[in-house]
């Protein structure tokens, strides 16, 4: 049985409310709440009586069927189809949990000249130092031993190590192949295409990237800076994808964003713990690799 057939047959059984016509649309929403409670009740019974509850699968199937009927009814009353809902949901969950194969990554630099492409791999060093009573940080490009950007501080009243946050940008570069901030700092903006240079590599995209980094950071503060995490909250990733929906990086999946965030925070925590260190930024391996402190 397919979803469309089920929905058409279930549609025939929708009853109008006897009191007020506008209640007809409300009843399925209330009904699905009750049926979800019935589904949970089946688990409660199974946990209480154990394997002796031989009717568990049959009863659970019946309750899930009732949930399906209410879902179908809500969809029908709102001009939606179960088939379309199921298809879009499958795309969504695959994007979030499965799309991480190397051939699924987009190369945003493929059509640009070599001098406008991100390096496939390079090493950077985070060097911590103190100046005028402030803890500061500089990032050295080991290809030429030149400093990338300006020295960084935590930019807050209480020291919290945020001066190491540029590693997030390198994480986006390594895993996603994207970072308007680093295009500016590394002087590899894609100027050969003025439209791309303005809309993808310009100030607005740079601000968006910084906003994303800060937004994720404040979430991470409530989760021990993701030190022991193996996943990232789906709501957080959905919000990040919303922020970049008008940029090229919208092509990156939720799973790819999760990988970039977890890898970046793994290295961020090592840099904070060691007060600096060397990092390999490997776009070809889609990863940041901590190389040590010397």
N, C-alpha and C positions, 0 to 999 in steps of 0.2 A: 504494500500500500504506500502511495506517495502522499506528500503533504497536501497537494492541491485537491486530490480526491477526498482525503479525510476532511479538509476544511469545508468542501462543498456539502458533504453528507452531514457534518456537524451543524452547519448553518441551518439545516432544516429543523433542527431540534431547539433552536433558540426561542425561548418563551418571553412574551411581553409581560411586563409587570402589571399586575391588576390595579394598582393604586394610581400611579402617575407614570406617564410615558417616559419622562426623562430619567426615571429610576432604572429603566431597562439597561441603560449603558453603565450605570453604577454597579449594579448587582454582580457582574462578572469580576470586577476588581475586588469586591468584598469576598466573593466566592473563592477566588484563587488564594486569598490569605488563609481562609479556613482549610482549604485542601492542602496547603503546604504544612499546616499544623498536623493534619492527618498523616501526611508522609512521615513527619518527624515522630509521630506517635508509634508508627510501625517499628522504627528503629528503637524506640524506648522499650517496646514490648520484647523485641529480640534481645536487647541487652539485659533485660530483667530475667527472662526465662531461658535464654541460650538456645542451644540446638533443638530443644524440644518444640520450639515454635516452627513447626514444619510448613505452616502456611505463609511464612514470611514473604517469600518471593511472589506468591500469588496475590496476597493482599497489597504488597508494595506496588505491584504492577497495576492493580486496580486504582490505587490512590494517584499514581503518576498519570494514569489515563484521565482521571478527573481533572488533574492540573492541566493536561494537554487540551481538554475540552474548553476550559476557561481561557487558556491562551488563544485558542483558535477563535473563540467568540469575541474576545477583545480585539483581535486582529481584524476580524470580519467587520465589526462595528466601526472600525477606524480605517477602512479601505486599505488594509495591509494584507499580504499573503504570507502564510507560513513558509512557503517555499522561498520567497525572497528574504524573509527574516532569517531563515536557517542558512541560506547561502552567504548573506552578508556577515552573519555571526561567525561562520567558518573562516571567512577571509580575515576577520578581526582577530580570532584566537590564533590562527596560524601566524599572522603578523607578529603577535605578541610573544608566542612561545616556540615557534619552529623556525622562522626565517633567519638562519644564521650561517647558511652555507656560503662558501667563498664566492661562488658564482652569482650569488644574490646581491652582492654589494655593488653599488653604483660608483663608477669612476668619474668624478666630477671634472677631472683634469684631462681626460683622454684626448680631447680635440684641441688642446692648447700647446703652445711651444714649450720647450723644455725649461726655459727660464721663468715660466709662469706656473710650473707644476710643483706640488709638494714633493720633497725628497722621499724616495722609497724607504730610506732608513738613515737615521743620524743620531748622534749621541749629544745629550745636553747634561750640564752639571748645575745643580742647585748649591750655591755657595752662601752660607750664612755668615753674618758678621755683625758687630755692634758698632754703632756710630752715634756719638752724642747721646748716649744712654738709651738708644733705640735699637731693637733687634731688626736687622734688615736682611734682605736677600737679593742676590743677583743670579741671573741664569746665564750660563756660558754655553755658547755653541762650540762644541769641541772640534768642529770642522776647521775653524779658524781662530778659536780661543777668543772670540769677540763676545761682548755682552749683548744679549737679546733684550731690547726694551730698556726700561729704567729700573733702578733698584726698587724693591717692594717692601712695604711694611704691612702690618695687619689692618691698618686703617680703622682701628677701633680703640675704645678706651681701655679695654682689658685684652691682654694678649691671648689669642686663641689659635695661632698658627695659620690664619687665613692667608698669610703672605706666600704660602706654598700653593695657593689655589691655581696658579697658572698651569699646573700639571693637568687640570681638567681640560684645558684647551688642547694640550698635547694628546690627551686621551681621545678627544673628538677627532683630532687629526689622524691618529694612528688607527683607530677602529672604524670611524665613519668616513675618513678622507675629507673632513670638513672643518674649517675654523676660520671665519672671517677675521678674527682677532689676530691669528698667527699669520694670515696672508699679509696683513699690514706690518706686523713686527718683523717678519722674514723678508719683506719687500718682494713678494711674489704675487701681488694682485694681478688679476687677469685683464690687464689693460688693452690687450689686443681686441677685446670685445667690450666696447664702452658700456653696453647695456648690462652685461654680466658684472663688469667692474663696479657700476653704480648700484645695481639692485641686489647683487649677491655678496659682493666684497666691500660694500660701502658702510658708512657709519651706522645705518639702521640695523643692518645684519650684525655688526659688531656689538651694538647695544643689546640686541636680542640674545646673543651668545652669552654675554656677561650676566644678563638677567637670568638665563637658564642656569648658569653655574651657581649664582647666589640662591636661587630658588631651591635647587637640589641640595645645596649646602645646609640651608635652614631645616630642610626635611631630615637630612643626615644627622644633624645635631641631636634630634630626638631619637635616633637609632644608633647611638654609639659610633657615629661616623662610619656606619656600615662595616665595621671591623669584622663582624662575624656573619655578615649577611651573604646569602647565596642567591638572593633574588631582590628585586626592587618592586615596590608597591606599584600595581598597575595604574592606579589613579594618578600617581606622579608622572609616569611615562606618558599617559594620555594627555596630561596638561602640557608636558614638554612638546609633544607632537602638535598640539594645538598652537603653541607659540611659534612653531616653525612652519606652519601649514602653507605659508606663502613664499617659502624659500626652496632651494634645490634639495635641501636635506630632508624634505618631506618624503622623499623616496626611501629613506631608511626605515627599517621595521622597528617595532617595539622591542623585539629581541636584540637587535643590534644596538639600540639605545641602552638597554639593560647591560649589555656587555661593556659598552664604553663607560658607563657610570661605575660599575663594579671594579673594572680594571683601573680606572682613574683613582678611585678611593683606596684601592689596595696600595697603589704607589704613593698616594698622598699621605697615608698613615705611616708608611715606611720613611718618607722624607721628614715628617714631623718627629718621629721617634729618633731618627739619626741626625736631626738638625741639618739636613741636606743630603746630597748624594748624587750619583750619576745614573742617568736613565737612558735606555735605548728606546727611541721612538721609531717603531717599525710598522710602516704602513703596509708593507708586503706581507707581514704576519698578522696584521690587524691586532696589535698589542703594544702595550708599554711594558718594558722589562727593567726591573731595578738591578743595577750592576754593582752596587756597593757604594762605599763612601770615599774610596781613594782610587 
